[in-house]
Amino acid sequence: MKMTTLCYIEKDNKYLMLHRISKKNDINKDKWIGVGGHFEDRESPEDCLIREVKEETGLTLTSYSFRGIVTFMTDTYETEYMCLYTADKWTGTLKDCDEGKLEWIDKKDVLKLELWEGDKIFLRLLDENRPFFSLKLSYVGENLVSAVLDGKVLI
């Protein structure tokens, strides 16, 4: 079982997005995602969030919200449990990321980017300001074959 965090940092109606173009053997190659990563031993979700955001962006979060839990299942990787956050305050200066290119993208344009199909679902939920949710996504290859929101089948 894999535990990760993912954060969408917000400023001026934009999200800070990471275009994953730098890492070799990257499941997210060429996709646009938020920032985050894998838990280290003894980390809470918030510990992981703050560390990963700092490592990838140079920013230290000072205001963030735990928005949901996303269960990712694929035919090729172990199940991943992702803690989904948004953040709207931080200190520090944005730096280059070694995993790809960071870019502020208008929220209205985010769904036009090269995204995982399931990401489009939870980005819409964030946009609707939906209360804390549980989203289970199942993929075969890069194809989303099932989505279940709070126990109710969407796809």
C-alpha positions in Angstrom: 0.0 0.0 0.0 1.3 3.4 -1.0 0.4 6.7 0.8 0.9 10.0 -0.9 -0.2 13.7 -0.8 -1.2 16.0 -3.6 -1.7 19.7 -3.2 -3.3 22.3 -5.4 -1.8 25.7 -4.4 -4.2 28.6 -5.2 -3.4 32.2 -6.1 -5.5 34.8 -8.1 -7.9 32.1 -9.3 -5.0 30.0 -10.5 -3.5 26.6 -9.5 0.2 25.9 -9.3 0.5 23.0 -11.7 3.5 20.7 -12.3 4.1 19.5 -15.9 5.9 16.2 -15.3 8.5 16.1 -18.0 11.8 15.5 -16.2 11.7 12.1 -14.3 12.6 8.9 -16.0 10.1 6.0 -15.6 7.4 8.4 -14.4 3.8 7.1 -14.2 2.8 10.8 -14.6 5.1 11.5 -17.6 3.8 14.5 -19.7 0.8 14.9 -17.4 0.0 18.0 -15.4 -0.6 17.4 -11.7 -0.5 19.3 -8.4 2.6 19.0 -6.1 3.2 16.3 -3.5 4.6 12.9 -3.1 5.2 9.8 -1.0 5.0 9.6 2.8 8.2 8.9 4.6 8.4 6.8 7.8 6.6 8.3 10.7 5.1 11.2 8.7 1.5 12.3 9.2 -0.3 13.5 6.0 0.4 17.1 7.0 4.1 16.4 7.6 4.3 14.8 4.1 2.4 17.7 2.5 4.6 20.4 4.0 7.9 18.6 3.2 6.9 17.6 -0.3 5.6 21.1 -1.2 8.8 22.7 0.2 11.0 20.2 -1.7 9.2 20.7 -5.1 8.4 24.4 -4.9 10.6 26.1 -2.3 7.3 27.3 -0.6 6.4 26.7 3.1 2.6 26.3 3.4 1.0 28.4 6.2 -2.7 27.7 5.3 -4.0 24.5 3.8 -7.1 22.3 3.8 -7.5 18.5 3.7 -10.1 18.1 1.0 -10.4 14.4 0.4 -8.9 11.0 0.1 -8.4 9.4 -3.4 -7.9 5.7 -3.8 -6.0 4.9 -7.1 -6.1 1.4 -8.4 -4.4 0.3 -11.6 -3.7 -3.0 -13.4 0.1 -2.3 -13.1 0.9 -0.6 -9.8 0.0 -1.2 -6.2 -3.0 0.6 -4.8 -2.3 4.2 -3.8 -4.1 6.2 -1.1 -3.7 10.0 -1.8 -4.5 12.7 0.7 -5.8 15.6 -1.4 -5.2 19.2 -0.2 -5.6 22.8 -1.4 -3.5 25.6 0.0 -3.8 29.4 -0.2 -1.0 30.9 1.9 2.7 30.3 2.1 6.1 31.9 2.7 9.2 31.7 0.5 9.9 32.0 -3.1 9.0 29.7 -5.9 12.0 27.7 -7.2 12.5 25.3 -10.2 11.4 21.8 -9.6 13.5 18.8 -10.7 10.4 16.7 -11.5 9.1 19.1 -14.2 8.0 22.6 -14.9 5.9 24.6 -12.4 3.4 27.0 -13.9 0.4 29.0 -12.6 -2.6 28.0 -14.7 -6.0 29.7 -14.6 -8.5 27.4 -12.9 -10.8 27.7 -16.0 -8.1 26.4 -18.2 -6.8 23.5 -16.0 -9.2 20.9 -17.4 -7.8 21.6 -20.9 -4.4 20.3 -19.9 -3.1 16.8 -20.3 -4.6 15.3 -17.1 -5.5 11.9 -15.8 -9.3 11.4 -16.3 -9.8 10.9 -12.6 -8.0 14.1 -11.8 -10.7 15.9 -13.8 -13.3 14.5 -11.4 -11.6 15.6 -8.2 -10.6 19.0 -9.7 -14.4 19.6 -10.4 -15.2 18.6 -6.8 -12.6 21.1 -5.5 -14.0 23.7 -7.8 -17.5 23.0 -6.5 -16.1 23.4 -2.9 -17.5 20.0 -2.1 -17.1 18.9 1.6 -14.5 16.2 2.4 -14.9 13.3 0.0 -13.7 9.8 -0.8 -13.1 9.1 -4.5 -12.0 5.6 -5.7 -10.5 5.5 -9.2 -9.7 2.4 -11.2 -7.5 2.4 -14.3 -6.6 -0.2 -16.9 -3.5 1.4 -18.5 -4.3 5.1 -18.8 -8.0 4.4 -19.2 -10.3 5.2 -16.3 -12.7 2.3 -16.0 -14.4 3.0 -12.7 -15.0 6.0 -10.4 -16.9 5.8 -7.1 -17.6 8.9 -5.1 -18.5 8.5 -1.4 -19.7 5.0 -2.1 -21.8 5.9 -5.2 -20.8 4.7 -8.6 -20.1 7.6 -11.1 -18.6 5.5 -13.9 
